[in-house]
Structure formats: structure tokens, C-alpha cells
Amino acid sequence: MDAITAPARRKPLINSLFLQVLVALALGVVLGMAAPAFSVQLKVLSDGFLKLISMIVAPIVFCVVVNGIAGVGDLRKVGRVGVKALIYFEVVTTAALALGLLLALVAGPGHGMNIDASKLDAGAMGSYADNAHKLQGAGIGSFILNIVPTTSIDALARNDVLQVLFFAILFGTSLALVGGEKAEKVSSFVDAVATILFKTMSLIVRLAPLGVLGAVAYTVGKYGVGSLQQLVSLVVLYYAAVAVFVIVVLGGIMRMAGINIFRFLAYLRAELAIVLATASSDAVLPQVMRKLEHLGVRKSVVGLVIPTGYSFNLDAFSIYLTLAVVFIAQATNTPLSLGDLLVVLGVSLLTSKGAHGVPGSAIVILAATLNTIPAIPAIGLVLVLSVDWFIGMARAVGNLVGNCVATVVIAAWEGDLDRVRAAEVLGEMTE
């Protein structure tokens, strides 16, 4: 372990990705305030960085999952990890939904706004409403069918992580069943491709400060530093809710695995900074998978849990969903009965599963949820459009932390976490 970590400690501070990202954040704020028109044009840096990451996400997921399943050999173990992951996702997601609902009812961020829903601009919803109606009308059956790709190439081309995961599981399972020399050749080839892709990822990540600079400069230049004033209570409450969930709920779960949540967050600080600035957890997916493996989590667990969690374990998004629904009801003076609240919980538990990969996913899924509750005017989601970017920053960070915690916990549950190595990497003693 010393041979791995010692060189990293001797690196000059200026080479720290975390420091570079922080400098880019500060520079982005300054540029956004000093030259807003110019700063808006810098969005191309953020978009370019995200496209570069997106370019390799699907093939990396495919290679990691296939290698993980083929390497395990015992397919019953693979199925056991998958079942445990889904059980964990449902329990923790329900807790997140309940937290968002509870905080909204207690804090009442929408009370006093007295918004007349009939005077809201329906045009601002644009394509969000259309996509929401399509999603709502599709039903759970269509959602399940959508997991199966039309073709494997199509899933890779569209970067649909869930469909790529489905095909990778089938391919990896078949590889394990075939066995022998033929399977070994294919497995070695996939492993070699994965190694090259991770090296490609390491080159792309060096451009993260530029992506962060572009994202922050664009945000401040377009919306201004005072752009949160209108809905500041909702934004502050949401950030507080995500912090409470991460520290108290996820922190408690990690403590049972013998890991301190604060040291774990410090270990992922560079990735979290990138996600916070770009409002996209996709930006660090390959890098996070590699760091979790370095922490001592077995590769097969990382390959199964992280990609699946991106669609089924959106903790911070779940908090936002119930919080925003109740906020809109309060802002438009819409009374909610206990039955309505239970419907919000039940519907959100289903609709939150389709969030990742949907254009404008937060607004789309929120609209789909509102459409199932006639008592709340769906047009009210216009209220949160102006601050969705800012909320999206915390939403992406919370989702990423939730999936990383899930991976570590499930690995510990399955006995696939090297606790000694984790303690060494995090600089603490396991309990």
C-alpha cells in the first residue's frame, strides 16, 4: 500500500485535481460576475467535457460488468449481489422520499407565496410536459420492456446505461457458462479494452477544471449570483435535506460497515467537486468505479451495483421529488390529505426509477408525478424551473454519494470488501 500512496503524497500541490477544480470554480464565479455575456459562451467547455466523458461511459460499463461476472465464476453469487442491491435500493430510496416529504411539511417552504396557478406561464414547460405525458402513459410494463435494448449496438450508441447493463449481464453470464479457452480469450480481450478505456478516462479527467470553469461561468453569467432570491427557501431546504441524508442516514449505514462517512467523502472529494460544478454524476462514473475498486471493493460488485444504482438508487432525486411536489402544493394553496401524501410517496417510488437518462429528467419526472395527483396543479412545476440547475448540483452530488455508499455497503454485506485495505486507503482503523 505504501508503494501506491507514497508517490501521490510527494506530488506538488498544484498537480492536485481537487485544487485545480476549486481554482476553476472561483475563476468561473469571477468571470460570470465580471463578464456575463462572455461567460455564457464558455458553456461550450462544460458541454465538451461532458461529451468526452459520455463517449466512454457505456463501453466502460460493459467491459467492467462482463469482466466482473466472468471473473466471479459462481453465477449464484452474481444473482445474490443483484437481489441484495435491489432490496437496499428500495429501502434507502423510500427513506429518502419520506425525508423529503417530512421536511416539506415541517418547514413549509411554499407557504405564503399564494401563487395563482391560472396565471402561470404554461409555455415555460415546453417539451417537459410532453415527455412527462409520454412517460406517464407508458406505464410500468413499458418501463420494464425499455430495459431490453432493440440491439446491443443501439444501446451503446445511445449511451443508455441501463440497457448496456442488461446486455452486459447476459453476455458476462454466457461467457461464464461457456468457460474454457474460448471464454478466456474473450475475457482477456474485454479486460484489455477496459484497461485502455480507463487510461483514456484518465486523460479526459485532466480536462475537468476546464469543464468546471465553463459550467460555473455560464451559470453565474446567465442567472447572476442573486438568481436564487425568489425561491431561496426551497433551495436552502433542499441542500440541508441532502446534507442530513448523507451525514445521518448514509453515515449511519456506513458506520455499520466500519467506515467513517467524512473520510469516505474526503476520499471522493475531487469527483464530488466535479459533479457539483457540472451538475452531472455521469461526469465521474468511470473514475468513481476505479476508485471504489482501489478502496478494496471487489470489481464484480462495483460493476453490478454502480451502473444499476444510476437508474434505481437516486437518493437525492427522491428527496427532491417529494419535496418539490409538496412545495408546489403549498405555493398554490392546495390542501393535501393523508391519502394524497400516501399517493405522492407511492407514485414517486415508481417514477423516480425512470429518471436517469431522460432529457431534463428532474422536471420530466416531476411533471409525470404531478399528473397522477389531480389535486395539485401540474402547471406549478414552472415555479421550480428557474432554480432547477442549482438544485441539480446538490441532486447530482447526493445521487453519486448514495451509489458509492450502496456499493461499499453491499460489498461489506456480501463479504467482498477488503476492510484492511479500506482502512489503509482512508487512513483510519476499521472497527
C-alpha positions as CSV (number, residue, x, y, z in Angstrom):
1,M,0.0,0.0,0.0
2,D,2.9,2.4,0.8
3,A,4.3,1.9,-2.6
4,I,1.0,3.0,-4.1
5,T,0.3,6.0,-1.9
6,A,3.8,7.4,-1.2
7,P,4.3,8.8,-4.7
8,A,0.9,10.5,-4.6
9,R,1.9,12.3,-1.3
10,R,5.1,13.7,-3.0
11,K,3.2,15.3,-5.8
12,P,3.3,19.1,-5.9
13,L,0.1,20.7,-4.6
14,I,-0.5,22.4,-8.0
15,N,-1.0,18.9,-9.5
16,S,-3.9,18.1,-7.3
17,L,-7.1,17.7,-9.3
18,F,-9.2,18.9,-6.4
19,L,-7.2,22.1,-6.1
20,Q,-7.4,22.7,-9.8
21,V,-11.2,22.2,-9.7
22,L,-11.5,24.7,-6.8
23,V,-9.5,27.3,-8.6
24,A,-11.7,26.8,-11.7
25,L,-14.8,27.2,-9.5
26,A,-13.5,30.5,-8.2
27,L,-12.4,31.8,-11.6
28,G,-15.8,30.8,-13.0
29,V,-17.6,32.9,-10.4
30,V,-15.4,35.9,-11.0
31,L,-15.8,35.7,-14.8
32,G,-19.5,35.2,-14.5
33,M,-19.8,38.4,-12.5
34,A,-17.3,40.5,-14.4
35,A,-18.2,39.5,-18.0
36,P,-21.6,37.7,-18.1
37,A,-22.0,37.9,-21.8
38,F,-18.7,36.3,-22.5
39,S,-19.1,33.7,-19.6
40,V,-22.4,32.4,-21.1
41,Q,-20.4,31.4,-24.2
42,L,-18.0,29.3,-22.0
43,K,-20.7,26.7,-21.6
44,V,-19.1,25.0,-24.6
45,L,-16.2,24.0,-22.3
46,S,-18.6,22.2,-19.9
47,D,-20.6,20.6,-22.7
48,G,-17.4,19.4,-24.4
49,F,-16.1,17.9,-21.2
50,L,-19.4,16.1,-20.5
51,K,-19.5,14.8,-24.1
52,L,-15.9,13.4,-23.8
53,I,-17.0,11.5,-20.6
54,S,-20.2,10.4,-22.2
55,M,-18.2,9.0,-25.1
56,I,-16.6,6.2,-22.9
57,V,-19.2,5.6,-20.2
58,A,-21.2,2.9,-22.0
59,P,-18.2,0.8,-23.2
60,I,-16.6,1.0,-19.8
61,V,-19.7,-0.2,-18.0
62,F,-20.0,-3.1,-20.5
63,C,-16.4,-4.1,-20.0
64,V,-16.4,-3.8,-16.2
65,V,-19.7,-5.8,-15.8
66,V,-18.6,-8.5,-18.2
67,N,-15.3,-8.9,-16.5
68,G,-16.9,-8.9,-13.1
69,I,-19.4,-11.6,-13.9
70,A,-16.9,-13.8,-15.8
71,G,-14.3,-13.4,-13.0
72,V,-16.7,-14.4,-10.3
73,G,-17.5,-17.8,-12.0
74,D,-20.3,-18.5,-9.4
75,L,-23.4,-17.2,-11.1
76,R,-25.4,-17.7,-7.9
77,K,-23.2,-15.1,-6.3
78,V,-23.9,-12.7,-9.1
79,G,-27.6,-13.2,-8.6
80,R,-27.3,-12.8,-4.8
81,V,-25.5,-9.5,-5.2
82,G,-28.1,-8.2,-7.6
83,V,-31.0,-9.1,-5.3
84,K,-29.3,-7.5,-2.3
85,A,-28.7,-4.4,-4.3
86,L,-32.3,-4.1,-5.3
87,I,-33.5,-4.6,-1.8
88,Y,-31.1,-2.0,-0.5
89,F,-32.1,0.5,-3.2
90,E,-35.8,0.2,-2.4
91,V,-35.3,0.6,1.3
92,V,-33.0,3.6,1.1
93,T,-35.0,5.3,-1.7
94,T,-38.2,5.0,0.4
95,A,-36.3,6.6,3.3
96,A,-35.2,9.5,1.0
97,L,-38.7,10.0,-0.3
98,A,-40.1,10.1,3.3
99,L,-37.4,12.6,4.4
100,G,-38.3,15.0,1.5
101,L,-42.0,14.7,2.4
102,L,-41.4,15.2,6.1
103,L,-39.1,18.3,5.7
104,A,-41.5,19.9,3.3
105,L,-44.4,19.5,5.7
106,V,-42.4,20.7,8.7
107,A,-40.6,23.7,7.0
108,G,-43.4,24.7,4.7
109,P,-41.1,26.4,2.1
110,G,-44.1,27.2,-0.2
111,H,-46.3,28.8,2.4
112,G,-47.0,32.5,1.9
113,M,-46.3,32.5,-1.8
114,N,-50.0,32.5,-2.7
115,I,-49.4,31.7,-6.4
116,D,-52.5,31.7,-8.7
117,A,-51.9,28.6,-10.9
118,S,-54.1,30.0,-13.6
119,K,-51.6,32.9,-14.2
120,L,-48.5,30.7,-14.6
121,D,-46.9,30.5,-18.0
122,A,-47.7,27.1,-19.4
123,G,-45.4,27.7,-22.3
124,A,-42.4,27.6,-20.0
125,M,-43.0,23.9,-19.5
126,G,-42.3,23.3,-23.2
127,S,-41.2,19.7,-24.1
128,Y,-41.1,18.8,-20.4
129,A,-44.8,18.3,-20.2
130,D,-44.9,16.3,-23.5
131,N,-42.2,14.0,-22.2
132,A,-44.0,13.6,-18.9
133,H,-47.2,12.6,-20.6
134,K,-45.3,10.0,-22.6
135,L,-43.6,8.7,-19.5
136,Q,-46.8,8.6,-17.5
137,G,-48.8,6.9,-20.3
138,A,-46.1,4.3,-20.8
139,G,-46.7,2.5,-17.6
140,I,-44.5,0.1,-15.6
141,G,-44.8,-2.5,-18.3
142,S,-43.3,-0.2,-20.9
143,F,-40.6,0.8,-18.5
144,I,-39.6,-2.9,-18.0
145,L,-39.6,-3.5,-21.7
146,N,-37.4,-0.4,-22.2
147,I,-34.7,-2.1,-20.2
148,V,-34.2,-4.6,-23.1
149,P,-32.3,-2.8,-25.9
150,T,-33.5,-3.0,-29.5
151,T,-30.0,-4.0,-30.4
152,S,-26.8,-4.1,-28.3
153,I,-25.2,-1.6,-30.7
154,D,-28.2,0.8,-30.3
155,A,-27.8,0.7,-26.5
156,L,-24.1,1.6,-26.7
157,A,-24.7,4.2,-29.4
158,R,-27.4,6.0,-27.2
159,N,-25.3,5.6,-24.1
160,D,-28.3,4.0,-22.3
161,V,-26.5,2.7,-19.2
162,L,-29.4,0.5,-18.0
163,Q,-29.7,-1.2,-21.4
164,V,-26.0,-1.6,-21.7
165,L,-26.0,-3.2,-18.2
166,F,-28.7,-5.6,-19.2
167,F,-26.8,-6.8,-22.3
168,A,-23.5,-6.9,-20.3
169,I,-25.1,-9.2,-17.7
170,L,-26.4,-11.6,-20.4
171,F,-23.0,-11.5,-22.2
172,G,-21.0,-12.0,-19.0
173,T,-23.3,-14.8,-17.8
174,S,-22.9,-16.6,-21.2
175,L,-19.2,-16.1,-21.0
176,A,-19.1,-17.7,-17.6
177,L,-21.2,-20.6,-18.7
178,V,-19.1,-21.3,-21.9
179,G,-15.8,-21.3,-19.9
180,G,-12.7,-22.9,-21.3
181,E,-10.2,-21.5,-23.7
182,K,-12.7,-19.6,-25.9
183,A,-14.2,-17.8,-23.0
184,E,-10.7,-17.0,-21.6
185,K,-9.7,-15.4,-24.9
186,V,-12.8,-13.2,-25.0
187,S,-12.4,-12.3,-21.3
188,S,-8.8,-11.3,-21.8
189,F,-9.7,-9.2,-24.8
190,V,-12.5,-7.4,-22.8
191,D,-10.1,-6.8,-19.9
192,A,-7.5,-5.3,-22.3
193,V,-10.1,-3.0,-23.8
194,A,-11.2,-1.9,-20.3
195,T,-7.6,-1.1,-19.4
196,I,-7.3,1.1,-22.4
197,L,-10.6,2.8,-21.8
198,F,-9.6,3.6,-18.2
199,K,-6.4,5.2,-19.5
200,T,-8.5,7.2,-21.9
201,M,-10.6,8.3,-19.0
202,S,-7.6,9.4,-17.0
203,L,-6.6,11.6,-19.9
204,I,-10.1,13.1,-20.2
205,V,-10.3,13.8,-16.4
206,R,-7.3,16.1,-16.7
207,L,-9.7,18.5,-18.6
208,A,-12.1,18.5,-15.6
209,P,-11.0,22.0,-14.5
210,L,-11.9,23.4,-17.9
211,G,-15.3,21.8,-17.7
212,V,-15.9,23.2,-14.3
213,L,-14.8,26.6,-15.3
214,G,-17.3,26.6,-18.2
215,A,-20.2,25.3,-16.2
216,V,-19.8,27.8,-13.3
217,A,-19.1,30.8,-15.5
218,Y,-22.1,30.0,-17.6
219,T,-24.4,29.6,-14.6
220,V,-23.3,32.8,-12.9
221,G,-23.2,34.8,-16.2
222,K,-26.7,33.6,-17.2
223,Y,-28.6,33.7,-13.9
224,G,-26.5,36.0,-11.7
225,V,-25.3,35.5,-8.1
226,G,-28.7,36.7,-6.9
227,S,-30.7,34.3,-9.0
228,L,-31.7,32.2,-6.0
229,Q,-33.6,35.0,-4.2
230,Q,-37.1,34.1,-5.4
231,L,-37.0,30.5,-4.3
232,V,-34.1,30.7,-1.8
233,S,-36.0,28.8,0.9
234,L,-36.6,25.8,-1.3
235,V,-33.0,25.7,-2.5
236,V,-31.6,26.0,1.1
237,L,-34.0,23.5,2.4
238,Y,-33.1,21.0,-0.3
239,Y,-29.3,21.4,0.3
240,A,-29.9,20.9,4.0
241,A,-32.1,17.8,3.3
242,V,-29.3,16.2,1.1
243,A,-26.7,17.0,3.8
244,V,-28.8,15.5,6.5
245,F,-29.5,12.4,4.4
246,V,-25.8,11.9,3.6
247,I,-24.4,12.5,7.1
248,V,-27.1,11.0,9.2
249,V,-28.8,8.2,7.1
250,L,-25.9,7.2,4.8
251,G,-23.4,8.0,7.5
252,G,-25.2,5.6,9.9
253,I,-25.3,2.9,7.2
254,M,-21.6,3.3,6.5
255,R,-20.8,3.1,10.2
256,M,-22.3,-0.4,10.3
257,A,-19.8,-1.3,7.5
258,G,-17.0,0.2,9.7
259,I,-16.3,3.2,7.6
260,N,-16.4,6.9,8.6
261,I,-18.6,8.8,6.1
262,F,-16.5,12.0,6.4
263,R,-13.3,10.2,5.5
264,F,-15.1,8.5,2.6
265,L,-16.3,11.8,1.3
266,A,-12.8,13.2,1.6
267,Y,-11.5,10.3,-0.5
268,L,-14.0,11.2,-3.3
269,R,-13.6,15.0,-2.9
270,A,-12.2,15.6,-6.4
271,E,-15.1,13.7,-8.0
272,L,-17.7,15.4,-5.8
273,A,-16.3,18.8,-6.8
274,I,-16.6,18.0,-10.5
275,V,-20.1,16.7,-10.0
276,L,-21.1,19.8,-8.0
277,A,-19.9,22.1,-10.7
278,T,-21.2,20.3,-13.7
279,A,-24.5,19.0,-12.1
280,S,-23.8,15.6,-13.7
281,S,-22.8,12.4,-11.9
282,D,-22.1,10.9,-15.3
283,A,-19.0,13.1,-15.5
284,V,-17.2,10.9,-13.0
285,L,-18.7,7.4,-13.4
286,P,-15.7,5.6,-14.8
287,Q,-13.3,7.3,-12.3
288,V,-15.5,6.5,-9.3
289,M,-15.7,2.9,-10.3
290,R,-11.9,2.7,-10.4
291,K,-11.5,4.4,-7.0
292,L,-14.0,2.1,-5.3
293,E,-12.0,-0.9,-6.6
294,H,-8.8,0.8,-5.2
295,L,-10.6,1.2,-1.9
296,G,-11.0,-2.6,-1.6
297,V,-14.4,-3.3,-3.1
298,R,-14.4,-6.3,-5.4
299,K,-14.6,-5.5,-9.1
300,S,-17.7,-7.6,-9.7
301,V,-19.7,-5.7,-7.0
302,V,-18.6,-2.3,-8.4
303,G,-19.5,-3.4,-11.9
304,L,-23.0,-4.5,-10.9
305,V,-24.0,-2.0,-8.2
306,I,-22.8,1.3,-9.6
307,P,-24.4,1.1,-13.1
308,T,-27.7,-0.3,-11.6
309,G,-27.7,2.4,-9.0
310,Y,-27.6,5.1,-11.6
311,S,-31.2,4.1,-12.5
312,F,-32.6,2.5,-9.4
313,N,-30.9,4.3,-6.5
314,L,-31.4,8.1,-6.9
315,D,-31.5,9.1,-3.3
316,A,-31.1,12.9,-3.7
317,F,-33.5,12.9,-6.6
318,S,-36.1,11.1,-4.5
319,I,-35.8,13.7,-1.8
320,Y,-36.3,16.4,-4.4
321,L,-39.3,14.7,-5.9
322,T,-41.5,14.7,-2.7
323,L,-40.1,18.0,-1.5
324,A,-41.0,19.7,-4.8
325,V,-44.5,18.2,-5.0
326,V,-45.4,19.4,-1.5
327,F,-43.7,22.8,-2.2
328,I,-45.9,23.3,-5.3
329,A,-49.0,22.4,-3.4
330,Q,-48.1,24.9,-0.6
331,A,-47.2,27.6,-3.1
332,T,-50.5,27.3,-4.9
333,N,-52.5,26.9,-1.6
334,T,-53.6,23.3,-2.5
335,P,-54.5,21.3,0.6
336,L,-53.2,17.8,0.8
337,S,-54.9,15.0,2.6
338,L,-53.2,12.0,4.2
339,G,-54.4,10.0,1.1
340,D,-52.7,12.5,-1.2
341,L,-49.5,12.3,0.7
342,L,-49.5,8.5,0.5
343,V,-50.2,8.7,-3.2
344,V,-47.2,11.0,-3.6
345,L,-45.0,8.5,-1.8
346,G,-46.2,5.5,-3.8
347,V,-46.1,7.2,-7.2
348,S,-42.7,8.7,-6.5
349,L,-41.3,5.3,-5.6
350,L,-42.1,4.2,-9.2
351,T,-41.5,7.4,-11.2
352,S,-38.1,8.0,-9.7
353,K,-36.8,4.8,-11.3
354,G,-37.0,6.3,-14.7
355,A,-35.1,9.5,-14.0
356,H,-31.6,8.8,-15.3
357,G,-31.1,9.3,-19.0
358,V,-34.3,11.3,-19.6
359,P,-33.7,14.7,-21.1
360,G,-34.5,17.3,-18.4
361,S,-35.2,14.3,-16.2
362,A,-36.0,16.1,-12.9
363,I,-38.7,18.3,-14.5
364,V,-40.0,15.5,-16.6
365,I,-40.4,13.0,-13.8
366,L,-41.8,15.7,-11.5
367,A,-44.4,16.5,-14.2
368,A,-45.3,12.8,-14.5
369,T,-45.7,12.6,-10.8
370,L,-47.9,15.7,-10.6
371,N,-50.1,14.4,-13.4
372,T,-51.1,11.4,-11.2
373,I,-52.3,13.7,-8.4
374,P,-55.2,15.8,-9.7
375,A,-55.4,17.9,-6.6
376,I,-52.1,19.6,-7.3
377,P,-51.9,21.9,-10.4
378,A,-49.2,20.3,-12.7
379,I,-48.5,23.8,-14.1
380,G,-47.0,24.6,-10.8
381,L,-43.7,23.0,-11.8
382,V,-43.0,26.2,-13.7
383,L,-42.1,27.6,-10.2
384,V,-39.1,25.4,-9.9
385,L,-37.7,25.7,-13.4
386,S,-35.7,28.8,-12.6
387,V,-33.7,27.1,-9.9
388,D,-33.5,23.6,-11.3
389,W,-29.9,24.0,-12.2
390,F,-28.9,25.0,-8.7
391,I,-30.9,22.2,-7.2
392,G,-29.5,19.8,-9.8
393,M,-25.9,20.4,-8.4
394,A,-26.8,19.0,-5.0
395,R,-29.0,16.4,-6.6
396,A,-26.1,15.0,-8.6
397,V,-23.8,15.0,-5.7
398,G,-26.3,13.3,-3.4
399,N,-27.1,10.6,-6.1
400,L,-23.4,9.9,-6.5
401,V,-22.7,9.6,-2.8
402,G,-25.7,7.4,-2.4
403,N,-24.5,5.0,-5.1
404,C,-20.9,4.9,-3.8
405,V,-22.2,4.1,-0.3
406,A,-24.5,1.4,-1.7
407,T,-21.6,-0.2,-3.4
408,V,-19.4,-0.3,-0.3
409,V,-22.3,-1.5,2.0
410,I,-23.4,-4.3,-0.4
411,A,-19.7,-5.4,-0.7
412,A,-19.4,-5.5,3.1
413,W,-22.8,-7.4,3.3
414,E,-21.5,-9.9,0.7
415,G,-18.0,-10.2,2.3
416,D,-16.4,-8.6,-0.8
417,L,-14.9,-5.6,1.0
418,D,-11.3,-5.7,2.0
419,R,-11.7,-3.8,5.3
420,V,-8.0,-3.7,6.0
421,R,-7.3,-2.1,2.6
422,A,-10.2,0.3,3.0
423,A,-8.8,1.4,6.4
424,E,-5.4,2.0,4.9
425,V,-6.7,3.9,1.9
426,L,-8.9,6.1,4.1
427,G,-6.3,6.5,6.8
428,E,-8.3,5.0,9.6
429,M,-8.7,1.8,11.6
430,T,-11.7,-0.3,10.9
431,E,-14.0,-1.1,13.8
